[in-house]
Amino acid sequence: MTDVAILGVGMHPWGKWGRNFVDYGVAAAQAALADAGMEWRDIQFVSGADTIRNGYPGYVSGATFAQALGWQGAPVASSYAACASGATALNAARAQILAGLCDVALVVGADTTPKGFLAPTAGERRDDPDWLRFRLLGATNPAYFGLYARRRMELYGATPGDFARVKVKNARHGLTNPNARYRKEVTEDDVLGSPVVADPLHLLEICATSDGGAAVVIASTDFAKSRGTKAPARIAAISTVTPTYPNTVIEMPNFATDSSAGVKPPETTFRDSIAAKAYDEAGLGPDDLDVAEVYDLSTALELDWYENIGLCKAGEAEKLLNDGDTTLGGRIPVNTSGGLACFGEAVPAQALAQVCELTWQLRGEAGERQAEGAKVGLTINQGLFGHGSSVIVIR
């Protein structure tokens, strides 16, 4: 048995609040503790997801959050894996529990972001690919999103209208989510009428940078039973895989791929392998899913993820969307939270926020955005430099 129980989840709403990231993490942690019916002093391990934009405390987030909550002696760990940081921190806590080193742990991620595009930290680093892509190419994140969208149009005949309809769907899903930053319905014309940022993607199709926090309290199944917790949501698998050589599909922040001249590409691409590892560990497959939270940095990327997690074959994502399969009431609702389209990026908190949403869905506590009868859910995202991130939650 590798399952661990989710006793509590909590978030600080996303926005541009202009406060220290620690405030958001503490608020999320306190909400998760309250949801679990636990006191802070009862936590036996703290796992923090790091933020690189908030000074030294951001690099030691586990201890930073522990200090802010009040030193109580718990061991800590801090994890940085860019947008996969939350899943990596969650995996560190899960490992402690499965190893029998603790019974219950708190995982926290929070961020305060600058205005505009995310950029590398300051300094001259001529051997840093992330630094180089900005200095040599001026390639911000949306530049990559636009290239991915163009690739999808070329390979599968996707249209700007298809991309716009992803935003329309997610905006509708996030409309009643109290933690979402953007809570407004939009039309396809609204999306296509917004300014072009990275052709063919418009302003409303690219996620913002946001402040926010998320936290999860997890425990061994025996500990959950000892507290009288009946049928909790459980983490059945976590995938944090890296690419397999040669990786022939471009990934941020690189601007060249591995060559396949001497070595054949792997049978499974990096993005396909992320969910595949989670499915294998959980003993489940795409047909078992009731709901999914995917990493919609852009509307076009959401369509890619449909295929990467096995909801459909390559080139069929547009049909899945346009047939209504991924909207609430459809076969497999995707981004019931509203996704990054409604939240924006608070990097260390993103993967944890996805787990929060799945937990609420599987408990039947998602209100107007509830996916009926949800029992199995999957999260998917990735971080710079080949960090996979997928979590399967079951009940």
Stockholm file with secondary structure:
# STOCKHOLM 1.0

chainA/1-395         MTDVAILGVGMHPWGKWGRNFVDYGVAAAQAALADAGMEWRDIQFVSGADTIRNGYPGYVSGATFAQALGWQGAPVASSYAACASGATALNAARAQILAGLCDVALVVGADTTPKGFLAPTAGERRDDPDWLRFRLLGATNPAYFGLYARRRMELYGATPGDFARVKVKNARHGLTNPNARYRKEVTEDDVLGSPVVADPLHLLEICATSDGGAAVVIASTDFAKSRGTKAPARIAAISTVTPTYPNTVIEMPNFATDSSAGVKPPETTFRDSIAAKAYDEAGLGPDDLDVAEVYDLSTALELDWYENIGLCKAGEAEKLLNDGDTTLGGRIPVNTSGGLACFGEAVPAQALAQVCELTWQLRGEAGERQAEGAKVGLTINQGLFGHGSSVIVIR
#=GR chainA/1-395 SS CCCEEEEEEEEEEEECCCSCHHHHHHHHHHHHHHHHTCCGGGCCCEEEECCTTSHHHHHTHHHHHHHHHCCCCCCEEEECCGGGHHHHHHHHHHHHHHTTSCSEEEEEEEECCCSSSCCCCSSCCTTCHHHHIIIIICCCHHHHHHHHHHHHHHHHCCCHHHHHHHHHHHHHHGGGCTTCSCCCCCCHHHHHHSCEEETTEEGGGBCCBCEEEEEEEEECHHHHHHTTCCSCCEEEEEECCCCCSSCCSCCTTCSSCCCCSSSCCCSSCHHHHHHHHHHHHHTCCGGGCSEEEECCSBHHHHHHHHHHTTSSCTTCHHHHHHTTTTSTTSSSCBCTTCHHHHHCBCGGGHHHHHHHHHHHHHHTCCGGGCCTTCCEEEEEEEETTTEEEEEEEEC
#=GC SS_cons         CCCEEEEEEEEEEEECCCSCHHHHHHHHHHHHHHHHTCCGGGCCCEEEECCTTSHHHHHTHHHHHHHHHCCCCCCEEEECCGGGHHHHHHHHHHHHHHTTSCSEEEEEEEECCCSSSCCCCSSCCTTCHHHHIIIIICCCHHHHHHHHHHHHHHHHCCCHHHHHHHHHHHHHHGGGCTTCSCCCCCCHHHHHHSCEEETTEEGGGBCCBCEEEEEEEEECHHHHHHTTCCSCCEEEEEECCCCCSSCCSCCTTCSSCCCCSSSCCCSSCHHHHHHHHHHHHHTCCGGGCSEEEECCSBHHHHHHHHHHTTSSCTTCHHHHHHTTTTSTTSSSCBCTTCHHHHHCBCGGGHHHHHHHHHHHHHHTCCGGGCCTTCCEEEEEEEETTTEEEEEEEEC
//
